[in-house]
Amino acid sequence: MLTVGDRLPEFRVQAVVSNEKGKEFKAVSSKDHPGKWLVMFFWPKDFTFVCPTEIAEFGRKTKDFADRDAVVLGGSTDNEFSHLAWRKEHPDLKDLPFPMIHLTPALAEQLGVIHRDAGVALRATFIVDPDGVIRFVSVNDLSVGRNVNEVLRTLDALQTDELCPCNWEKGQPTL
């Protein structure tokens, strides 16, 4: 798995961006948001139980990420057609403000985010700085959802470019 200090590989993948007929799909690239931070998170499979709780929470917090010059991308190894069907079916996913990307086998392999036994994406989260360098990686077991507020807190800490002590939160003094 790629880790802190590694460069995010360049990618171009298909994503679901809307439920509107004829505007559902868009190609998404690692180069689409120059000068922005990138928060990428992955879930094991569409049409599961823990995953929509995380996806919906990232959706609710997308403006908070945008306020920090960060773009959110989420996805799994399910393709864009599966994402669209799930998005249309699940009430918490209908109006997501971020793209649901198809984590292609090639990109999944480059990132190293496939669970070796289950063959699905790990619950991995990456924060990538505007220069394309991975600054944070977190991985949860398949059965445990992540904490989106902790991802925001970590992004805040990284953006200070200062030493941030344990449990540091935005507005508190750094070291």
Rosetta blueprint (number, residue, H / E / L):
1 M L
2 L L
3 T L
4 V L
5 G L
6 D L
7 R E
8 L L
9 P L
10 E L
11 F L
12 R E
13 V E
14 Q E
15 A E
16 V E
17 V L
18 S L
19 N L
20 E L
21 K L
22 G L
23 K L
24 E L
25 F E
26 K E
27 A E
28 V E
29 S E
30 S L
31 K L
32 D L
33 H L
34 P L
35 G L
36 K L
37 W E
38 L E
39 V E
40 M E
41 F E
42 F E
43 W L
44 P L
45 K L
46 D L
47 F L
48 T L
49 F L
50 V L
51 C H
52 P H
53 T H
54 E H
55 I H
56 A H
57 E H
58 F H
59 G H
60 R H
61 K H
62 T H
63 K H
64 D H
65 F H
66 A H
67 D L
68 R L
69 D L
70 A E
71 V E
72 V E
73 L E
74 G E
75 G E
76 S E
77 T L
78 D L
79 N L
80 E H
81 F H
82 S H
83 H H
84 L H
85 A H
86 W H
87 R H
88 K H
89 E H
90 H L
91 P L
92 D L
93 L L
94 K L
95 D L
96 L L
97 P L
98 F L
99 P L
100 M E
101 I E
102 H E
103 L L
104 T L
105 P H
106 A H
107 L H
108 A H
109 E H
110 Q H
111 L H
112 G L
113 V L
114 I E
115 H L
116 R L
117 D L
118 A L
119 G L
120 V L
121 A E
122 L L
123 R E
124 A E
125 T E
126 F E
127 I E
128 V E
129 D L
130 P L
131 D L
132 G L
133 V E
134 I E
135 R E
136 F E
137 V E
138 S E
139 V E
140 N E
141 D L
142 L L
143 S L
144 V L
145 G L
146 R L
147 N L
148 V H
149 N H
150 E H
151 V H
152 L H
153 R H
154 T H
155 L H
156 D H
157 A H
158 L H
159 Q H
160 T H
161 D L
162 E L
163 L L
164 C L
165 P L
166 C L
167 N L
168 W L
169 E L
170 K L
171 G L
172 Q L
173 P L
174 T L
175 L L
